[in-house]
Amino acid sequence: MAKNNKIQPELASGFRDYLPQEMLARQKMLNIIEQTYQKFGFLPLDTPCLEKEEILTGGDENFKMQLYRAGLRNSNDKLALRFDLTVPLARVIASSQGEISLPFKRYQIGKVWRGERPQAGRFREFVQFDADIVGTKSLMADAEIIALMYETLTNLGFSNFLIQINNRKILNGLAEYVGYPEEKNAEVIRTLDKLDKIGWADVKKLLSGEAQSEDENKKLTLNEKQVQAIKNIVDINDKDSFKVLEKVKSLMKNSAIAQEGIQELEILIGHLEALGVPKDKWVVDLSIARGLGYYTGPVFETILTDMPQLGNVFSGGRYDGLVNRFMAKSIPATGTSIGVDRLFVAVKEMNLIKTQKIVSKVLLLNIEAAAESKIQELVTKIRQAGIEAEIYFGNEKTLKGQLAYAVKNEFPVVIIIGADELKDETIQIKNIQTREQINIKEDDLISKIKEIVGV
């Protein structure tokens, strides 16, 4: 017996397919997001999936650990797949001086890749949908981003969500407040960013060095008093965000950088109120850290309060120093990013977008060889009227079988032309939902289809 040499059609770990029924609903979601971004004046941008490795990492070893590298034959370029859309944006801004007018409001949707361990809800390949404002230090821009986040989620049909806001300058002041070396601050912030995923008990072990660190060279060894001081800050909680800021202002009164961050949040809150973002949709939360090292000011994350297990679905912040990686001139920026795959899980779970199996509203059955030319003529006429339509091309030859196919795939309208219809110069049209089936003249076809499908 011959060996079976067929390759198993298995996906690589951490990757997934989206079949048509999901893609149709997913595309509806993306369309709503894009329309909202455009309503706020954001312009589309696209960048390559592959970038030079040095562009993506800037020499930061933490970024290098996440990269998917790509080698090209006969080339010395070290290339890698982008891990986000923000670094490529910074490269574009630096390389397009004179072509892009600042301030610049851009949106971009694209796949990104991270070499992380796959787990539930976390993939190695995923889609982000970003919006950024580049070229302004004004906190009005950060407020605009938060207002955009609010309206986007509202337009998608979510009613229960919370945008959590902090400022990296407050976290940058922890070294001075707590009393550990400044060079440890980046690792402390990266550890705090894991708080919503692993809880305080495990974060405490990482801060104190009781738990094994991913990088032993960056292992933290804070003492009990220092760990408790950090907890005192991240535990500050109040529905009134001004009260949160009053408490942290008092505790961190000796840290100039923390006081600057607090003042920025006070200004930001005023802008949010002026923009009319409801107070129950945002809160100052001092535990929000954002692990990426390029954030410099306000940062924000969003949770769906009906599905907190999904974690953060919409996040971002200010990154005033990132463009400096590529040029001497300082160009400030702020922005946000949707984790499309994670958000789509919630959209499906909460039935916010109706799923559909097909895009066509009309199926023309193909049961009579003599009628082939006629149904081709009619499908063209229907499409020219702006109505999605298709002809049945399958192997089923019977009327019953083709009707069953139409019902299974949820076509609203079926057109039937057999020998009798050809002879009488009529058309049978069937409303699948009501099961009504009538004979009409060709002149009445378009109006009848529009009546059934409601266009």
C-alpha positions as CSV (number, residue, x, y, z in Angstrom):
1,M,0.0,0.0,0.0
2,A,1.3,3.4,-0.9
3,K,2.3,5.7,1.9
4,N,0.1,8.7,2.6
5,N,2.4,11.6,2.0
6,K,-0.3,14.3,2.3
7,I,0.7,17.3,4.4
8,Q,-1.6,17.8,7.4
9,P,-3.5,21.1,7.0
10,E,-2.6,22.4,10.5
11,L,-2.3,26.0,11.6
12,A,0.9,27.1,13.2
13,S,0.5,27.6,16.9
14,G,-0.7,31.1,17.8
15,F,-2.4,31.8,14.4
16,R,-6.0,31.4,13.2
17,D,-8.3,31.5,10.2
18,Y,-11.4,33.6,9.8
19,L,-14.0,31.9,7.6
20,P,-16.5,34.0,5.5
21,Q,-19.4,34.1,8.1
22,E,-17.0,35.6,10.7
23,M,-15.3,37.8,8.2
24,L,-18.6,39.4,7.1
25,A,-19.4,40.3,10.7
26,R,-15.8,41.4,11.4
27,Q,-15.9,43.7,8.3
28,K,-19.0,45.3,9.6
29,M,-17.3,46.0,12.8
30,L,-14.2,47.4,11.1
31,N,-16.4,49.7,8.9
32,I,-18.1,51.2,12.0
33,I,-14.7,51.8,13.5
34,E,-13.3,53.4,10.3
35,Q,-16.4,55.6,9.9
36,T,-16.0,56.9,13.5
37,Y,-12.3,57.6,13.0
38,Q,-13.0,59.5,9.8
39,K,-15.8,61.5,11.6
40,F,-13.1,62.8,13.9
41,G,-10.9,63.8,10.9
42,F,-8.4,61.0,10.9
43,L,-6.8,60.1,7.6
44,P,-5.8,56.6,6.4
45,L,-2.1,55.4,6.2
46,D,-0.5,52.1,5.4
47,T,3.0,50.8,6.1
48,P,4.9,47.6,5.2
49,C,4.6,44.5,7.3
50,L,8.4,44.1,7.2
51,E,10.7,46.8,8.7
52,K,14.4,46.9,9.4
53,E,15.0,45.3,12.7
54,E,16.8,48.4,14.0
55,I,13.7,50.5,13.2
56,L,11.5,48.3,15.3
57,T,13.8,47.8,18.3
58,G,15.8,51.0,18.6
59,G,18.3,48.7,20.3
60,D,15.8,47.8,23.1
61,E,16.4,44.1,24.1
62,N,12.7,43.8,25.3
63,F,11.5,44.5,21.7
64,K,14.1,42.1,20.2
65,M,12.6,39.3,22.3
66,Q,9.2,39.7,20.6
67,L,10.4,39.8,17.0
68,Y,9.6,37.5,14.1
69,R,12.7,37.8,11.9
70,A,12.8,37.5,8.2
71,G,15.8,36.8,6.1
72,L,16.2,37.7,2.4
73,R,18.6,35.9,0.1
74,N,21.5,38.0,-1.1
75,S,20.7,40.8,1.3
76,N,22.5,42.1,4.4
77,D,19.3,43.8,5.7
78,K,18.1,42.4,9.0
79,L,14.3,42.5,8.6
80,A,11.5,41.6,11.0
81,L,7.7,41.7,11.1
82,R,6.3,44.7,12.8
83,F,5.0,44.2,16.4
84,D,2.8,47.3,16.4
85,L,1.7,50.1,14.1
86,T,3.1,52.9,16.2
87,V,6.8,52.5,15.5
88,P,6.3,52.4,11.7
89,L,4.2,55.6,12.1
90,A,7.1,57.3,13.8
91,R,9.4,56.2,11.0
92,V,7.0,57.7,8.4
93,I,6.8,61.0,10.2
94,A,10.6,61.2,10.4
95,S,11.1,60.3,6.7
96,S,8.2,62.4,5.3
97,Q,9.1,65.9,6.5
98,G,7.5,68.4,4.1
99,E,5.1,65.8,2.7
100,I,3.0,65.5,5.9
101,S,1.5,68.6,7.4
102,L,1.6,68.7,11.2
103,P,-0.4,68.2,13.3
104,F,-1.3,64.9,11.5
105,K,-4.3,62.7,12.4
106,R,-3.9,59.2,11.0
107,Y,-5.6,55.8,11.3
108,Q,-4.3,52.5,10.2
109,I,-5.5,48.9,10.3
110,G,-3.0,46.1,9.9
111,K,-1.7,42.7,11.2
112,V,1.1,42.7,13.7
113,W,3.2,39.8,15.0
114,R,4.7,39.1,18.4
115,G,6.8,36.1,19.4
116,E,4.9,35.4,22.6
117,R,3.6,32.2,24.1
118,P,0.1,31.5,22.7
119,Q,-2.7,31.3,25.3
120,A,-6.4,31.8,25.5
121,G,-7.3,35.0,23.7
122,R,-3.7,35.8,22.8
123,F,-2.3,35.0,19.4
124,R,1.1,35.5,17.7
125,E,-0.6,37.2,14.8
126,F,-3.3,39.7,15.4
127,V,-4.9,42.9,14.0
128,Q,-4.7,46.4,15.4
129,F,-6.7,49.4,14.4
130,D,-4.9,52.6,15.5
131,A,-5.6,56.3,15.6
132,D,-2.9,58.8,16.4
133,I,-2.4,62.6,16.5
134,V,1.1,63.6,15.7
135,G,2.7,67.0,16.2
136,T,1.0,68.6,19.2
137,K,1.8,68.7,22.9
138,S,-1.7,69.9,23.7
139,L,-3.6,67.7,26.2
140,M,-6.7,68.5,24.1
141,A,-5.3,65.9,21.7
142,D,-5.2,63.2,24.4
143,A,-8.8,64.1,25.4
144,E,-9.7,63.9,21.7
145,I,-8.3,60.4,21.6
146,I,-10.3,59.3,24.7
147,A,-13.4,60.9,23.2
148,L,-12.8,58.9,20.1
149,M,-12.5,55.7,22.1
150,Y,-15.8,56.5,23.8
151,E,-17.7,57.2,20.6
152,T,-16.2,54.2,18.8
153,L,-17.3,51.7,21.5
154,T,-20.7,53.4,21.7
155,N,-21.2,53.2,17.9
156,L,-20.3,49.5,18.1
157,G,-23.2,49.0,20.5
158,F,-21.3,48.6,23.8
159,S,-22.9,50.4,26.7
160,N,-20.9,49.0,29.7
161,F,-17.2,49.9,29.4
162,L,-14.7,51.9,31.4
163,I,-11.7,53.9,30.1
164,Q,-9.0,53.8,32.8
165,I,-6.5,56.7,32.7
166,N,-3.1,57.3,34.3
167,N,0.0,59.2,33.5
168,R,3.5,57.6,33.1
169,K,5.0,60.6,34.8
170,I,3.4,59.5,38.0
171,L,4.8,56.1,37.6
172,N,8.2,57.6,36.7
173,G,8.1,59.3,40.1
174,L,7.9,56.0,41.9
175,A,11.7,55.6,42.1
176,E,12.0,58.9,43.9
177,Y,9.0,58.3,46.1
178,V,9.8,54.7,47.0
179,G,13.5,55.0,47.1
180,Y,15.0,52.6,44.5
181,P,17.5,53.3,41.7
182,E,16.1,55.2,38.7
183,E,17.4,52.6,36.3
184,K,15.0,50.0,37.8
185,N,12.0,52.1,37.0
186,A,11.3,50.6,33.5
187,E,11.3,47.1,34.9
188,V,9.0,48.1,37.8
189,I,6.5,49.6,35.3
190,R,6.7,46.5,33.1
191,T,5.9,44.5,36.2
192,L,3.0,46.7,37.2
193,D,1.6,46.3,33.7
194,K,1.0,42.6,34.6
195,L,-1.3,43.5,37.5
196,D,-4.6,42.9,35.7
197,K,-3.3,39.6,34.3
198,I,-1.6,37.9,37.3
199,G,-2.9,39.9,40.3
200,W,-1.1,41.7,43.1
201,A,0.2,38.6,44.9
202,D,2.3,37.5,41.9
203,V,3.3,41.1,41.0
204,K,4.6,41.5,44.6
205,K,6.7,38.4,44.2
206,L,8.3,39.8,41.0
207,L,8.9,43.2,42.6
208,S,10.6,41.6,45.6
209,G,12.5,39.0,43.6
210,E,10.7,36.0,45.2
211,A,9.5,34.9,41.7
212,Q,11.7,34.1,38.8
213,S,12.0,36.9,36.3
214,E,11.8,36.5,32.5
215,D,15.2,38.2,32.4
216,E,17.4,37.5,35.4
217,N,19.6,40.5,34.5
218,K,16.6,42.7,35.3
219,K,15.4,40.9,38.4
220,L,14.0,43.3,41.0
221,T,14.8,43.0,44.7
222,L,12.7,45.7,46.4
223,N,12.3,45.3,50.1
224,E,8.9,44.9,51.9
225,K,8.6,48.7,52.7
226,Q,9.3,49.6,49.1
227,V,6.8,47.1,47.7
228,Q,4.2,48.3,50.2
229,A,4.8,52.0,49.1
230,I,4.1,51.0,45.5
231,K,0.9,49.2,46.6
232,N,-0.2,52.3,48.5
233,I,-0.1,54.2,45.2
234,V,-1.8,51.7,42.8
235,D,-4.4,51.0,45.4
236,I,-5.7,54.5,45.5
237,N,-9.3,54.2,44.3
238,D,-12.3,56.5,44.1
239,K,-15.1,57.1,41.6
240,D,-14.3,60.8,41.9
241,S,-11.1,61.1,39.9
242,F,-10.1,64.5,41.5
243,K,-10.1,62.7,44.9
244,V,-7.7,60.1,43.5
245,L,-5.4,62.9,42.3
246,E,-5.6,64.7,45.6
247,K,-4.5,61.6,47.5
248,V,-1.6,60.8,45.2
249,K,-0.6,64.5,45.1
250,S,-0.2,64.4,48.9
251,L,1.7,61.1,49.0
252,M,4.1,62.0,46.2
253,K,4.5,65.7,47.1
254,N,8.3,65.3,46.9
255,S,8.4,64.0,43.3
256,A,8.5,66.8,40.7
257,I,7.8,64.5,37.8
258,A,4.9,62.9,39.6
259,Q,3.4,66.3,40.4
260,E,3.7,67.2,36.7
261,G,1.8,64.1,35.7
262,I,-0.9,64.8,38.3
263,Q,-1.3,68.3,36.9
264,E,-1.6,67.0,33.4
265,L,-4.4,64.6,34.4
266,E,-6.3,67.5,36.1
267,I,-6.1,69.4,32.8
268,L,-7.1,66.3,30.8
269,I,-10.2,65.8,33.0
270,G,-11.3,69.3,32.3
271,H,-11.0,68.7,28.5
272,L,-13.0,65.4,28.8
273,E,-15.8,67.3,30.6
274,A,-15.8,70.0,27.9
275,L,-16.0,67.3,25.2
276,G,-19.0,65.7,26.9
277,V,-17.5,62.3,27.6
278,P,-19.8,60.9,30.3
279,K,-18.1,60.7,33.7
280,D,-19.2,57.1,34.2
281,K,-17.2,56.0,31.2
282,W,-13.8,57.0,32.4
283,V,-11.8,57.0,35.6
284,V,-8.3,57.8,36.9
285,D,-6.7,54.5,37.8
286,L,-3.1,54.6,39.1
287,S,-2.6,50.9,38.4
288,I,-2.6,51.4,34.7
289,A,1.0,51.2,33.5
290,R,1.3,50.3,29.8
291,G,4.4,48.1,29.5
292,L,5.9,49.6,26.3
293,G,8.8,51.9,27.1
294,Y,8.0,54.7,24.7
295,Y,5.0,56.1,26.7
296,T,5.8,59.5,28.2
297,G,2.5,61.0,29.5
298,P,-1.2,60.1,29.8
299,V,-1.9,56.5,29.2
300,F,-5.3,54.7,28.9
301,E,-6.8,51.3,28.8
302,T,-10.4,50.1,28.3
303,I,-12.2,47.2,29.8
304,L,-15.7,45.9,28.9
305,T,-17.4,45.6,32.3
306,D,-19.7,42.8,31.0
307,M,-16.6,40.8,29.9
308,P,-13.7,41.7,32.2
309,Q,-12.0,38.4,31.5
310,L,-11.1,39.7,28.0
311,G,-8.8,42.3,29.6
312,N,-7.9,45.5,27.8
313,V,-9.5,45.9,24.4
314,F,-8.7,49.6,23.5
315,S,-5.5,51.3,24.7
316,G,-2.9,53.9,24.1
317,G,-1.2,57.0,25.4
318,R,1.2,59.8,24.7
319,Y,4.7,59.1,23.3
320,D,6.5,62.3,22.8
321,G,10.0,60.8,22.4
322,L,9.4,58.0,19.8
323,V,10.0,60.1,16.7
324,N,13.3,61.2,18.2
325,R,14.6,57.7,17.6
326,F,14.8,58.7,13.9
327,M,15.6,62.4,13.9
328,A,16.9,65.2,16.1
329,K,13.7,67.2,16.1
330,S,11.2,66.4,18.8
331,I,7.7,65.6,17.5
332,P,5.1,64.8,20.2
333,A,2.3,62.3,19.6
334,T,-0.6,60.6,21.2
335,G,-2.8,57.7,20.1
336,T,-4.8,54.6,20.7
337,S,-5.1,51.1,19.4
338,I,-7.9,48.5,19.2
339,G,-7.1,44.9,19.6
340,V,-9.4,43.9,16.8
341,D,-9.4,40.1,17.4
342,R,-10.2,40.5,21.1
343,L,-12.9,43.1,20.6
344,F,-14.5,40.9,17.9
345,V,-14.8,38.1,20.5
346,A,-17.0,40.5,22.6
347,V,-19.0,41.7,19.5
348,K,-19.9,38.1,18.7
349,E,-20.5,37.1,22.3
350,M,-22.9,40.0,22.9
351,N,-24.6,39.8,19.5
352,L,-23.9,43.4,18.6
353,I,-23.5,42.7,14.9
354,K,-25.8,40.4,13.1
355,T,-23.9,37.5,11.4
356,Q,-24.7,36.4,7.9
357,K,-23.7,33.6,5.6
358,I,-23.7,35.3,2.3
359,V,-23.5,38.8,0.8
360,S,-25.9,38.3,-2.1
361,K,-29.6,39.2,-1.7
362,V,-30.7,37.2,-4.7
363,L,-30.0,33.6,-5.9
364,L,-31.0,32.7,-9.4
365,L,-31.6,29.0,-9.6
366,N,-30.0,27.0,-12.5
367,I,-32.3,24.1,-13.2
368,E,-33.0,24.5,-17.0
369,A,-30.2,24.4,-19.5
370,A,-32.3,26.3,-22.0
371,A,-32.6,29.1,-19.4
372,E,-28.9,29.7,-18.8
373,S,-28.6,32.7,-21.1
374,K,-31.8,34.2,-19.6
375,I,-30.6,33.9,-16.0
376,Q,-27.2,35.4,-17.0
377,E,-29.0,38.3,-18.6
378,L,-31.2,38.7,-15.5
379,V,-28.3,38.5,-13.0
380,T,-26.5,41.3,-14.9
381,K,-29.7,43.4,-14.8
382,I,-30.1,42.9,-11.1
383,R,-26.5,43.8,-10.4
384,Q,-26.8,46.9,-12.5
385,A,-29.6,48.0,-10.3
386,G,-27.2,47.9,-7.4
387,I,-28.4,44.6,-5.8
388,E,-26.0,41.8,-4.9
389,A,-27.0,38.7,-6.9
390,E,-25.5,35.4,-8.0
391,I,-26.3,32.3,-10.0
392,Y,-26.3,28.8,-8.5
393,F,-23.2,26.9,-9.9
394,G,-23.3,23.8,-7.8
395,N,-23.8,20.1,-8.7
396,E,-27.4,19.9,-7.5
397,K,-29.7,19.8,-10.5
398,T,-33.1,19.5,-8.9
399,L,-35.4,22.4,-7.9
400,K,-35.8,21.0,-4.4
401,G,-32.0,20.6,-3.9
402,Q,-31.2,24.2,-5.1
403,L,-34.0,25.6,-2.9
404,A,-32.6,23.8,0.0
405,Y,-29.2,25.4,-0.7
406,A,-30.9,28.8,-0.8
407,V,-32.6,28.3,2.5
408,K,-29.5,26.9,4.2
409,N,-27.4,29.9,3.1
410,E,-30.1,32.4,4.0
411,F,-30.7,34.1,0.6
412,P,-33.6,36.5,1.0
413,V,-34.8,36.1,-2.6
414,V,-34.8,33.2,-5.1
415,I,-35.5,33.6,-8.8
416,I,-36.8,30.5,-10.7
417,I,-37.0,30.2,-14.5
418,G,-38.0,26.8,-16.0
419,A,-39.6,25.7,-19.2
420,D,-43.0,27.2,-18.4
421,E,-41.5,30.6,-17.4
422,L,-39.5,30.7,-20.7
423,K,-42.6,29.9,-22.6
424,D,-44.8,32.5,-20.8
425,E,-42.0,35.1,-20.6
426,T,-42.5,35.3,-16.8
427,I,-40.3,34.9,-13.7
428,Q,-41.0,33.1,-10.5
429,I,-39.8,35.0,-7.5
430,K,-39.8,33.5,-4.0
431,N,-39.5,35.3,-0.7
432,I,-37.6,32.8,1.4
433,Q,-38.7,34.3,4.7
434,T,-42.4,34.4,4.1
435,R,-42.3,31.5,1.6
436,E,-44.5,33.5,-0.8
437,Q,-43.8,32.5,-4.4
438,I,-45.4,34.5,-7.3
439,N,-45.1,34.9,-11.1
440,I,-44.2,38.3,-12.4
441,K,-43.2,40.0,-15.6
442,E,-39.5,40.9,-16.1
443,D,-40.4,44.6,-16.0
444,D,-41.5,44.2,-12.4
445,L,-38.4,42.2,-11.3
446,I,-36.3,44.9,-9.8
447,S,-39.1,46.7,-7.9
448,K,-40.3,43.4,-6.5
449,I,-36.8,42.4,-5.3
450,K,-36.4,45.9,-3.7
451,E,-39.7,45.5,-1.9
452,I,-38.7,42.1,-0.5
453,V,-35.2,43.1,0.7
454,G,-36.1,46.6,1.7
455,V,-33.8,48.7,-0.4
